[in-house]
Amino acid sequence: MNLWTALLDVLILLLAAMLLGALFERLKQSAILGYLLAGTLLGPNALDLMPNHRAVATIAELGVALLLFTIGLEFSWRRLRTIGSIALGGGTVQVLVTGTLAAGVCLTLGLGGRPALAVGAMIALSSTACVLRLLVRRAEIDGVYGRNALGILLLQDIAVVPLVLVVTALGGDSSSSVAQIGWEMGRAIGVAALLVAVLFLLLNYVVPLLLRAKEAALNRDLPILLAIVTVVGAAWASDKLGLSPALGAFIAGLLLAESPFATQIRADIAPLRTLFVTLFFSSIGMLSNPAWVLEHWALVVAVVAAIVFGKTVVISGVARLLRSSPGHALATGICLAQVGEFSFVLAEVARHGQLIDGDLFELIVAATVGTLFLTPYLVALAPHLATIVGRLSARGPQMLHPLDETSPQPDEELSGHIVIVGFGPAGQRIAETLMQRYRSLLVVVELNTKSADVARTYGLRTYIGDATRTEVLEHLHVERARTVAVTVPDPAAARHVIEGVRSLSPEIPVIARARYHVYRWELIVAGAEVVIDEEDEVGLHMARAISGTLRANEPETNTE
């Protein structure tokens, strides 16, 4: 194979991905869809314009390793310990329940036990790259369902590692007993632990002797070389030990996250990550077979519909168990109702282990690509459905609960009070500033039970409820309130709260927070009397700080 011919194929694929990605962005869709379509069109099952597509797919495997490596860099051990209940509890339950149900359906349809478990593991994962990019671009990552989705996705990313071990163990001799499978899993875990120990010793004791922080700061090349050597070496070692190369890359990133070079490596590795991740998604598109999909279109549509519906139901149920409102729970489920990019990693492991045959692999690829294509539309639909379901599920007084059962019901006493909607950092600063003079008048309404607990520690009258619903505002008697402060970061939720307050009391002063400048006028139009624009305020504070620094450094003028 000619090297330059293979590089020409890579160049053509990247060019097509760039053009189609830009087109999809212009259409307000995810660029990832453009990358998938580029691979589909140029791949061997469509126009077949890339004779060296196998070489490109091999290069793209580096993209998988690098993607898991960068995810590992974001997961220091300290961060893993601080993941909230929606991730540890909700994410774990979601992966187990979704995987089990999917495996059960496969068994019912006649698939063997091992292939069914492997398919269940694939379907359990959602797309971190696609969903987070869409939520951030739509400024919905700070909403309740955005935070729910983020927590579950973080746990899923961590779950890739044990799932790879499970699928690898399942891919052994088909005549193996349960005990033998357990032995294979134990061996895989032991080998992984050995790899962790070796990498830990190298990165914490050997590398610091050769590369100190001072030298790394003076020579920007050294941290990059350290990252590349670590990720490629760990992936190679993992492959030689019979594990997935992606697993070794994740472990390497996780251990490097604790090193003093982690911040610099994250910044320097970003361009390489973009390159290889683009190749990864494009190579996924190359796996899809349009002719096979057309021949089996009814089956593909049925599987895509089952995945979207089933994952929406399961994830919505998990979010409800963790006290999310029906609307936010449904929005969380809809956002995560796809099969993720790491499912291809599991599919490749399963195919190499002869767990799945060619037709089943084609079906998994087609269904995954189909759900990824639907994801931008589902994420856009989520907040609208959340609003509709929120209104339909309103049931009057039981929607609002005092945090302390001994506190009086709001409709008995509230008048002339100050309502703080949301008790995150912004709400806490408001309370701290006003408590000395107006403590008895402060009333907090918060949907998140942990934030409500914080408000209780302040000694404030606190209620758990969804202030986007007019019924909650009615029971808080906002029409009798002196003012309402809306501190929630989600612009859509803030707008609904303001509109609800205005529908009950056109005259009451409403002070709202705009996380992003682009939403300032939406909140004003909704009825906010004062909108604190965070981006404007940050700019003003920085300008004052810069001015103060300049004045302090100006030479003193001799007036004598």
Residue pairs with C-beta under 8 A, 6 or more apart in sequence:
1 52
1 55
5 51
5 52
6 52
6 55
6 56
9 50
9 51
9 52
9 53
9 55
9 56
10 56
10 59
10 279
12 42
12 49
12 50
13 38
13 39
13 42
13 50
13 56
13 279
13 282
14 275
14 278
14 279
14 282
16 38
16 41
16 42
16 282
17 34
17 35
17 38
17 39
17 278
17 281
17 282
19 34
19 38
20 34
20 35
20 37
20 38
21 31
21 32
21 34
21 35
21 38
21 278
22 31
22 34
23 34
24 30
24 31
24 33
24 34
24 37
25 31
25 34
29 376
30 130
30 133
30 134
30 375
30 376
32 129
32 130
32 133
32 281
32 372
33 372
33 373
33 376
35 278
35 281
35 282
35 285
36 281
36 282
36 284
36 285
36 288
36 369
36 372
36 373
37 285
38 282
38 285
39 281
39 282
39 283
39 284
39 285
39 286
39 287
39 288
40 46
40 285
40 286
40 288
40 290
40 369
41 47
41 285
42 48
42 49
42 50
42 286
43 50
43 53
43 285
43 286
43 287
43 288
44 50
44 53
44 286
45 286
45 288
45 289
45 290
45 291
45 292
46 290
50 56
50 286
53 286
56 279
56 282
56 283
56 286
57 283
57 286
57 287
59 276
59 279
60 276
60 279
60 280
60 282
60 283
61 245
62 232
62 276
62 279
63 275
63 276
63 277
63 278
63 279
63 280
63 283
64 245
64 246
64 249
64 280
64 344
64 345
65 231
65 232
65 235
65 245
65 246
65 248
65 249
66 231
66 249
66 269
66 272
66 273
66 276
66 277
67 129
67 273
67 276
67 277
67 280
67 341
68 160
68 246
68 247
68 249
68 250
68 253
68 342
69 227
69 231
69 249
69 250
69 252
69 253
69 269
70 253
70 266
70 269
70 273
71 128
71 157
71 250
71 253
72 249
72 250
72 251
72 252
72 253
72 254
72 255
72 256
72 257
73 253
73 254
73 256
73 257
73 262
73 265
73 266
73 269
74 253
74 257
74 266
75 154
75 157
75 158
75 253
75 254
75 257
76 254
76 257
76 258
76 262
77 254
77 257
77 258
80 158
83 151
83 154
83 155
84 151
84 450
85 322
86 147
86 148
86 151
86 152
86 319
86 322
87 151
87 152
87 154
87 155
88 155
89 322
90 148
90 151
90 152
90 155
90 318
90 319
90 321
90 322
91 151
91 152
91 153
91 154
91 155
91 156
91 159
92 155
92 159
93 318
93 321
94 124
94 152
94 155
94 156
94 314
94 315
94 318
95 124
95 125
95 155
95 156
95 159
95 163
96 124
97 314
97 318
98 120
98 123
98 124
98 310
98 311
98 314
98 315
99 117
99 120
99 121
99 123
99 124
100 120
101 120
101 310
101 314
102 119
102 120
102 123
102 124
102 310
103 116
103 117
103 119
103 120
104 116
104 120
105 306
106 115
106 116
106 119
106 120
107 113
107 116
111 119
111 360
114 170
114 171
114 174
114 355
115 350
115 355
115 356
115 360
117 166
117 167
117 170
118 167
118 170
118 171
118 346
118 350
118 355
118 356
119 350
119 356
119 360
119 364
121 163
121 166
121 167
121 346
122 339
122 343
122 346
122 347
122 350
122 364
122 368
123 307
123 311
123 339
123 343
124 156
124 159
124 163
125 156
125 159
125 160
125 163
125 339
125 340
125 342
125 343
125 346
126 152
126 153
126 156
126 311
126 336
126 337
126 338
126 339
126 340
127 338
127 339
127 340
127 341
127 372
127 375
128 153
128 156
128 157
128 340
128 341
128 342
129 277
129 281
129 340
129 341
130 338
130 340
130 341
130 372
130 375
130 376
131 149
131 153
131 335
131 336
131 338
131 375
131 379
132 141
132 149
132 150
132 153
134 375
134 376
134 379
135 141
135 146
135 149
135 150
135 335
135 379
138 379
138 380
139 491
139 515
139 516
139 518
139 519
140 146
140 379
140 382
140 383
140 490
140 492
141 147
141 150
142 489
142 490
142 515
143 328
143 331
143 383
143 489
143 490
143 492
143 493
144 324
144 325
144 328
144 447
144 448
144 490
144 493
145 319
145 324
145 328
145 329
145 331
145 332
145 335
145 382
145 383
145 386
146 335
146 490
148 319
148 322
148 324
148 328
148 329
148 332
149 332
149 335
149 336
152 315
152 318
152 332
152 336
153 336
156 340
156 342
157 342
160 246
160 250
160 342
160 345
160 346
161 192
161 247
161 250
161 251
163 346
164 243
164 244
164 246
164 247
164 345
164 346
164 349
165 185
165 188
165 189
165 192
165 243
165 247
166 185
167 346
167 349
167 350
167 353
167 355
168 184
168 188
168 242
168 243
168 244
168 349
168 353
169 181
169 184
169 185
169 188
170 181
170 350
170 353
170 355
171 349
171 350
171 352
171 353
171 354
171 355
172 180
172 181
172 184
172 353
173 180
174 354
176 184
188 242
188 243
191 241
191 242
191 243
192 243
192 247
192 251
194 241
195 234
195 237
195 238
195 241
195 243
195 248
195 251
196 251
196 255
198 237
199 230
199 234
199 251
199 252
199 255
200 255
203 230
203 255
203 256
203 259
204 255
204 258
204 259
207 226
207 259
211 222
211 226
211 261
213 260
213 261
215 222
216 222
216 223
216 226
216 260
216 261
216 264
217 264
220 264
220 268
223 261
223 264
223 265
223 268
224 265
224 268
224 269
226 256
226 261
226 265
227 256
227 261
227 265
227 268
227 269
230 252
230 256
231 249
231 252
231 253
233 252
234 248
234 249
234 251
234 252
235 245
235 246
235 248
235 249
235 252
236 245
236 248
237 248
238 244
238 245
238 246
238 247
238 248
238 249
238 251
239 245
239 248
244 345
244 349
246 345
256 262
256 265
280 341
281 341
284 341
284 344
284 365
284 368
284 369
285 369
287 344
287 365
288 365
288 366
288 369
289 362
289 365
289 366
292 362
292 366
293 300
293 366
296 362
296 363
296 366
299 363
300 363
300 366
300 367
300 370
301 370
303 363
303 366
303 367
304 367
304 370
304 371
304 374
307 337
307 338
307 339
307 367
307 371
308 337
308 338
308 371
308 374
308 378
309 337
311 333
311 336
311 337
311 338
312 330
312 333
312 334
312 337
313 333
314 333
315 332
315 333
315 336
315 337
316 329
316 330
316 332
316 333
317 329
317 333
319 328
319 329
319 332
319 333
320 326
320 329
323 449
324 332
325 390
325 393
325 447
325 466
326 389
326 390
326 393
327 385
327 386
327 387
327 388
327 389
327 390
327 393
327 466
328 386
328 390
328 447
330 382
330 385
330 386
330 389
331 382
331 383
331 385
331 386
332 382
334 378
334 379
334 381
334 382
334 385
335 378
335 379
335 382
337 371
337 378
338 368
338 371
338 372
338 374
338 375
338 378
339 364
339 367
339 368
339 371
339 372
340 368
343 364
343 368
344 365
344 368
347 356
347 361
347 364
347 365
347 368
350 356
351 361
356 364
383 492
387 468
387 492
387 496
390 466
390 468
390 469
391 469
394 469
394 470
394 471
395 471
396 471
396 475
397 411
397 471
397 475
399 465
399 466
399 469
399 471
399 472
399 475
400 410
400 445
400 463
400 464
400 465
400 471
400 472
400 475
400 476
401 463
401 464
401 465
402 408
402 409
402 410
402 461
402 462
402 463
402 464
403 452
403 453
403 455
403 456
403 462
403 463
403 464
404 456
404 462
407 461
410 443
410 463
410 475
410 476
410 477
411 475
411 477
414 443
414 476
414 477
414 480
414 481
415 477
415 480
416 441
416 480
416 481
416 482
417 441
417 442
417 443
417 477
417 480
417 481
417 482
418 434
418 438
418 441
418 442
418 443
418 481
418 482
418 483
418 484
418 485
419 443
419 445
419 476
419 478
419 481
419 483
419 484
419 485
420 427
420 430
420 431
420 442
420 443
420 444
420 445
420 485
420 487
421 427
421 445
421 446
421 467
421 484
421 485
421 486
421 487
421 488
421 497
422 445
422 446
422 451
422 467
422 486
422 487
422 488
422 489
423 431
423 444
423 446
423 451
423 452
423 454
423 455
423 462
423 487
424 451
424 487
424 488
424 489
426 487
426 489
426 513
427 444
427 446
427 451
427 455
427 485
427 487
428 454
428 458
430 485
430 487
431 442
431 444
431 455
431 458
431 460
432 458
434 442
435 442
435 458
435 460
439 459
439 460
441 482
442 460
442 461
443 460
443 461
443 462
443 463
443 476
443 481
444 452
444 455
444 460
444 461
444 462
444 463
445 462
445 463
445 464
445 465
445 467
445 472
445 476
446 452
446 455
446 462
446 463
446 464
446 465
447 464
447 465
447 466
447 467
449 464
452 462
452 463
452 464
455 462
456 462
463 476
465 472
465 475
465 476
466 472
467 473
467 476
467 486
467 488
467 497
467 500
468 493
468 496
468 497
468 500
469 500
470 500
470 503
470 504
473 497
473 500
473 501
473 504
474 504
478 484
478 501
478 504
478 505
478 508
479 504
479 505
479 508
481 505
481 508
482 508
482 509
483 508
483 509
483 510
483 511
484 501
484 508
484 509
484 510
484 511
485 511
485 512
486 494
486 497
486 498
486 501
486 510
486 511
486 512
486 513
486 523
486 528
487 513
488 494
488 497
488 513
489 513
489 515
491 514
491 515
491 516
491 519
491 522
491 523
494 512
494 513
494 514
494 519
494 523
494 526
495 519
495 522
495 523
495 526
498 510
498 512
498 523
498 526
498 527
498 528
499 526
499 527
501 508
501 510
501 527
502 510
502 526
502 527
506 527
509 529
509 530
510 527
510 528
510 529
510 530
511 528
511 529
511 530
511 531
511 532
512 523
512 528
512 530
512 531
512 532
513 531
513 532
513 534
514 520
514 523
514 531
514 532
514 533
514 534
515 534
516 534
516 535
517 533
517 535
517 536
520 531
520 533
520 536
523 531
524 531
